[in-house]
Amino acid sequence: MLENMEKMLNRAKEEKYAVAQFNINNLEWTRFVLEECEKGETPVILGVSEGAAKYMGGYKTVVDMVKNLMNYLSITIPVAIHLDHASSFESCKDAIDSGFTSVMIDASKEDLQTNIEISRKVVEYAHARGVTVEGEIGHVGGQEDGVVGGILYAEVEDCVTYCKETKIDFLAPALGSVHGPYHGDPVLAFDRMEEIKEKTNLPLVLHGGSGIYDEQIRKAISCGICKLNINTELQQAWTKGVREKLSADSEVYDPRKVIKAGENYLKEAVKQKIELLGSNGKAKKI
């Protein structure tokens, strides 16, 4: 069923596991993720970036695709469609009006008060329509930033103020993770993570989940992380299968065969992650 993230993440918070957000980029990836999560009986969050939404034909196209796939595949698990790293209120509004069940407003590059004002506006619009909202404090690094230089760690008191004044549902504090591949070892601020959990009492989100060591993910869950975002890891797994297919068969040209070559690799990555997060088998109880 299509729903927002409230029940998913609050139950994960209570029972100390995490729900995966798998970013989708096309119909095939969406189908592969839904099928594997249905098999694993896990709730799932389908993350859609602004760029991916444009690539797939807009927010409404994405929503219709997911709904139709869920019907065609007889999907019974809870599924959320979540806008990832929205850059503006207008983008969040467009996604909500198109049927997204959750959005993330990322005004983390702004000063705290501006971040609060933008996020509060999104929350007011979203909550009136039954949509949940995730916000960010600090700045998660990326490939272009490097491992350390692009990260602006979240301050605990900023997080408390932000959550209190915006009424967001979930918080993504920047605590050492990066988007894209890691160049070196991930260094996560677990003590600060736990303090933010205690002082905000909200489900926390960890971005840049690809490449973080399993033991670090387990510790992060114990420190309040209830949602882990995964994109790069799926890209790498799927691409490996496609490269092997193209290398082994120089005559293949059917795009369906090429795309499907990455299916098992992507599904195995999904399976491993939901088992690590402890969300497998949880769908029936939500």
Backbone torsions as a table, in degrees:
resi	resn	phi	psi	omega
1	MET	NA	150.0	-179.5
2	LEU	-91.0	125.5	-177.4
3	GLU	-152.0	172.6	176.1
4	ASN	-82.7	-173.1	-171.2
5	MET	-96.3	4.2	-173.6
6	GLU	-60.0	-56.8	-178.6
7	LYS	-65.1	-41.5	-179.1
8	MET	-54.5	-53.6	-170.1
9	LEU	-83.4	-30.0	176.6
10	ASN	-69.8	-35.0	175.2
11	ARG	-69.6	-40.0	177.0
12	ALA	-60.1	-39.0	178.0
13	LYS	-62.7	-44.3	-178.5
14	GLU	-66.6	-39.8	-172.9
15	GLU	-100.7	1.9	172.8
16	LYS	61.9	53.6	166.7
17	TYR	-134.1	-176.3	179.8
18	ALA	-134.7	152.6	177.4
19	VAL	-105.0	137.4	-178.3
20	ALA	-83.4	137.4	163.0
21	GLN	-102.5	113.9	175.4
22	PHE	-102.3	118.7	178.9
23	ASN	-73.1	138.6	-179.5
24	ILE	-110.2	150.4	-176.8
25	ASN	-129.4	-12.5	179.5
26	ASN	-165.3	179.4	-178.8
27	LEU	-62.2	-44.0	-175.6
28	GLU	-62.9	-45.9	179.2
29	TRP	-60.7	-42.5	180.0
30	THR	-60.2	-44.6	179.0
31	ARG	-63.4	-45.1	-178.6
32	PHE	-60.4	-44.7	-179.0
33	VAL	-65.3	-46.0	-179.9
34	LEU	-61.2	-43.7	-179.0
35	GLU	-63.4	-43.7	-178.4
36	GLU	-70.7	-37.4	178.7
37	CYS	-71.0	-35.4	173.9
38	GLU	-62.2	-43.0	178.4
39	LYS	-62.1	-38.6	-179.6
40	GLY	-86.0	0.1	179.4
41	GLU	51.8	47.6	-179.6
42	THR	-118.2	141.3	168.8
43	PRO	-65.1	153.3	-177.4
44	VAL	-145.0	148.8	175.7
45	ILE	-113.2	121.7	177.2
46	LEU	-92.5	108.3	-179.1
47	GLY	-85.3	137.3	-179.8
48	VAL	-133.0	115.7	176.2
49	SER	-79.1	164.8	177.0
50	GLU	-59.1	-40.4	179.9
51	GLY	-66.0	-41.7	178.9
52	ALA	-65.4	-37.6	178.5
53	ALA	-62.5	-42.4	177.4
54	LYS	-63.6	-42.1	-179.5
55	TYR	-60.8	-38.1	-176.5
56	MET	-89.3	1.9	174.3
57	GLY	104.5	16.6	176.5
58	GLY	102.3	164.2	-175.1
59	TYR	-59.7	-43.7	-177.6
60	LYS	-64.8	-38.2	177.9
61	THR	-61.8	-42.1	179.7
62	VAL	-62.6	-47.3	-179.5
63	VAL	-61.4	-46.6	179.9
64	ASP	-62.9	-39.6	178.6
65	MET	-61.7	-47.5	-179.1
66	VAL	-63.4	-46.5	179.9
67	LYS	-60.1	-44.6	-178.6
68	ASN	-67.7	-38.8	176.6
69	LEU	-64.4	-42.4	179.2
70	MET	-60.9	-40.0	178.0
71	ASN	-68.6	-46.5	-177.8
72	TYR	-63.7	-37.9	-177.1
73	LEU	-91.5	0.5	-178.6
74	SER	55.6	49.2	-179.8
75	ILE	-74.9	129.8	-178.2
76	THR	-113.7	-12.7	-178.4
77	ILE	-74.2	157.3	173.8
78	PRO	-68.2	132.3	-179.2
79	VAL	-130.3	131.4	173.4
80	ALA	-113.2	142.2	171.3
81	ILE	-106.1	116.7	-168.8
82	HIS	-122.1	126.0	175.3
83	LEU	-77.9	122.1	-173.1
84	ASP	-99.4	126.2	176.0
85	HIS	55.4	51.6	174.5
86	ALA	-65.1	137.9	-174.2
87	SER	-92.1	-7.4	-175.5
88	SER	-158.8	163.6	173.8
89	PHE	-59.9	-41.1	-177.1
90	GLU	-61.3	-39.7	179.1
91	SER	-65.5	-43.4	177.1
92	CYS	-61.5	-44.0	-179.7
93	LYS	-60.6	-44.7	179.6
94	ASP	-60.8	-43.3	180.0
95	ALA	-65.4	-44.5	179.5
96	ILE	-61.8	-46.6	-179.8
97	ASP	-64.2	-23.1	180.0
98	SER	-88.0	-8.6	176.8
99	GLY	113.9	4.5	174.2
100	PHE	-61.5	142.1	-177.4
101	THR	-96.7	-8.3	179.2
102	SER	-157.0	150.8	178.7
103	VAL	-139.7	152.9	171.0
104	MET	-115.9	121.3	173.1
105	ILE	-96.2	124.2	-178.8
106	ASP	-115.2	90.5	174.3
107	ALA	-110.2	29.9	-173.3
108	SER	-68.9	-17.5	178.3
109	LYS	-81.3	-11.4	177.3
110	GLU	-83.3	167.9	172.9
111	ASP	-67.5	163.2	-172.5
112	LEU	-56.8	-46.3	-176.6
113	GLN	-64.9	-39.7	177.3
114	THR	-66.3	-41.0	176.1
115	ASN	-57.5	-44.8	179.7
116	ILE	-62.1	-45.9	-177.0
117	GLU	-63.7	-44.3	179.5
118	ILE	-66.5	-45.0	-177.7
119	SER	-65.0	-40.7	179.7
120	ARG	-61.3	-39.3	179.2
121	LYS	-63.9	-41.2	177.9
122	VAL	-64.4	-45.0	-178.8
123	VAL	-60.3	-45.3	-179.1
124	GLU	-60.1	-43.6	-179.7
125	TYR	-69.1	-43.0	-175.7
126	ALA	-68.8	-48.1	-176.5
127	HIS	-62.7	-31.8	177.7
128	ALA	-66.2	-15.1	-177.6
129	ARG	-119.3	15.6	175.9
130	GLY	72.8	24.4	-178.0
131	VAL	-108.3	136.8	179.4
132	THR	-88.2	158.5	-174.7
133	VAL	-132.2	134.0	173.2
134	GLU	-111.3	140.2	177.8
135	GLY	-129.9	165.1	-176.3
136	GLU	-126.0	140.8	172.2
137	ILE	-123.5	137.9	-172.4
138	GLY	84.9	-166.3	-179.7
139	HIS	-141.2	118.9	176.6
140	VAL	-75.1	129.5	-179.0
141	GLY	-69.8	170.6	179.2
142	GLY	-142.7	178.8	-178.8
143	GLN	-54.2	-38.7	-176.0
144	GLU	-74.9	-15.5	-175.1
145	ASP	-94.1	-24.2	-169.7
146	GLY	87.5	174.0	-172.6
147	VAL	-74.9	-38.0	-174.5
148	VAL	-104.9	-46.3	-170.7
149	GLY	-60.6	-30.5	-176.2
150	GLY	-89.3	-1.6	-175.9
151	ILE	-96.2	126.3	171.4
152	LEU	-111.4	104.6	-174.4
153	TYR	-64.4	140.9	178.7
154	ALA	-71.7	138.3	174.3
155	GLU	-90.3	138.2	-174.4
156	VAL	-58.7	-48.5	-176.6
157	GLU	-67.6	-32.3	174.5
158	ASP	-62.4	-40.7	178.9
159	CYS	-62.6	-43.8	-180.0
160	VAL	-62.2	-47.1	179.8
161	THR	-62.9	-45.5	-178.8
162	TYR	-59.5	-48.4	-178.2
163	CYS	-64.8	-41.4	-178.4
164	LYS	-65.5	-40.9	-173.6
165	GLU	-86.5	-20.1	-178.4
166	THR	-100.9	-25.2	-175.3
167	LYS	64.1	31.3	175.7
168	ILE	-64.4	162.3	-177.4
169	ASP	-91.5	-32.7	-175.3
170	PHE	-142.6	146.3	-176.9
171	LEU	-119.9	133.3	174.4
172	ALA	-110.1	90.6	177.5
173	PRO	-84.1	133.6	178.7
174	ALA	-75.2	114.4	-173.9
175	LEU	-135.0	30.4	172.7
176	GLY	118.4	-6.1	179.1
177	SER	-86.5	161.3	178.6
178	VAL	-134.7	155.3	172.8
179	HIS	-81.9	142.1	178.9
180	GLY	85.1	-174.3	-178.0
181	PRO	-65.7	146.3	175.9
182	TYR	-84.7	139.2	173.2
183	HIS	-109.9	80.3	-171.9
184	GLY	121.0	-171.6	-177.7
185	ASP	-89.5	137.6	174.7
186	PRO	-63.6	137.3	178.2
187	VAL	-124.0	101.9	-176.2
188	LEU	-101.1	141.4	-178.8
189	ALA	-88.4	80.7	-174.2
190	PHE	-66.7	-38.4	-179.9
191	ASP	-61.9	-43.4	179.3
192	ARG	-68.1	-37.4	177.4
193	MET	-57.5	-47.0	-178.5
194	GLU	-67.2	-37.1	178.4
195	GLU	-66.0	-40.4	177.7
196	ILE	-64.1	-40.4	177.1
197	LYS	-58.5	-47.2	-177.1
198	GLU	-66.3	-37.9	-173.4
199	LYS	-86.4	-22.1	178.8
200	THR	-101.5	-28.7	-177.8
201	ASN	57.8	32.4	177.3
202	LEU	-113.0	153.2	170.1
203	PRO	-61.3	132.3	-178.9
204	LEU	-101.2	152.3	-176.7
205	VAL	-119.8	135.9	176.9
206	LEU	-112.0	113.3	176.6
207	HIS	-84.6	163.4	178.9
208	GLY	67.3	41.6	-175.7
209	GLY	-72.0	-17.6	178.2
210	SER	-73.1	126.5	176.6
211	GLY	95.4	-9.4	175.0
212	ILE	-77.2	135.6	-177.6
213	TYR	-62.7	148.5	-177.7
214	ASP	-55.9	-43.5	-177.6
215	GLU	-65.8	-30.1	177.0
216	GLN	-71.2	-38.0	177.9
217	ILE	-65.2	-43.7	178.5
218	ARG	-60.4	-41.9	179.3
219	LYS	-67.0	-39.2	178.8
220	ALA	-60.8	-39.8	178.1
221	ILE	-62.7	-40.5	178.6
222	SER	-67.2	-20.1	179.6
223	CYS	-97.3	7.9	173.1
224	GLY	115.5	-2.3	178.5
225	ILE	-72.8	126.4	-178.2
226	CYS	-118.2	-8.0	-179.1
227	LYS	-144.1	130.8	179.4
228	LEU	-121.6	127.3	-178.7
229	ASN	-93.0	128.0	-178.3
230	ILE	-130.1	125.5	177.6
231	ASN	-138.9	-58.6	-176.7
232	THR	-56.0	-41.3	-177.5
233	GLU	-61.7	-37.9	176.7
234	LEU	-69.5	-40.3	178.3
235	GLN	-59.9	-44.2	-178.4
236	GLN	-66.8	-41.5	-178.9
237	ALA	-65.8	-47.5	-178.7
238	TRP	-63.2	-43.2	-178.6
239	THR	-63.1	-35.3	178.5
240	LYS	-59.4	-44.9	179.5
241	GLY	-64.9	-40.8	-179.9
242	VAL	-66.8	-42.4	179.4
243	ARG	-62.1	-40.8	179.2
244	GLU	-63.7	-40.7	179.1
245	LYS	-63.4	-47.4	-178.1
246	LEU	-67.3	-33.7	178.8
247	SER	-70.7	-37.2	-176.6
248	ALA	-83.1	-22.8	-175.0
249	ASP	-134.0	93.1	-177.5
250	SER	-74.0	-10.7	-177.8
251	GLU	-94.2	-11.8	-176.3
252	VAL	-67.1	137.5	177.7
253	TYR	-141.9	-10.8	179.5
254	ASP	-70.7	116.4	-176.8
255	PRO	-60.9	-27.7	178.3
256	ARG	-64.7	-39.2	178.7
257	LYS	-71.0	-36.5	179.4
258	VAL	-66.4	-49.5	-178.3
259	ILE	-64.7	-41.9	-178.0
260	LYS	-66.5	-19.8	-179.8
261	ALA	-61.5	-23.3	179.1
262	GLY	-92.2	-1.6	-173.3
263	GLU	-58.0	-55.4	-175.1
264	ASN	-62.8	-35.8	179.3
265	TYR	-66.8	-44.2	179.7
266	LEU	-65.3	-44.3	-179.3
267	LYS	-64.3	-35.6	177.7
268	GLU	-66.0	-38.0	177.3
269	ALA	-64.5	-41.3	177.3
270	VAL	-62.8	-46.9	-178.9
271	LYS	-58.8	-47.8	-178.7
272	GLN	-61.6	-38.4	-176.3
273	LYS	-72.0	-42.2	-178.7
274	ILE	-69.0	-30.6	175.3
275	GLU	-69.0	-39.9	178.1
276	LEU	-64.0	-41.0	-177.8
277	LEU	-75.3	-17.1	179.7
278	GLY	80.3	17.1	-177.9
279	SER	-91.9	-9.7	-179.8
280	ASN	-65.6	135.8	-179.0
281	GLY	84.1	-2.0	-176.0
282	LYS	-85.6	-15.6	-173.0
283	ALA	-61.5	-35.5	-174.7
284	LYS	-66.8	-22.7	-174.0
285	LYS	-97.0	-5.2	-177.8
286	ILE	-81.9	NA	NA
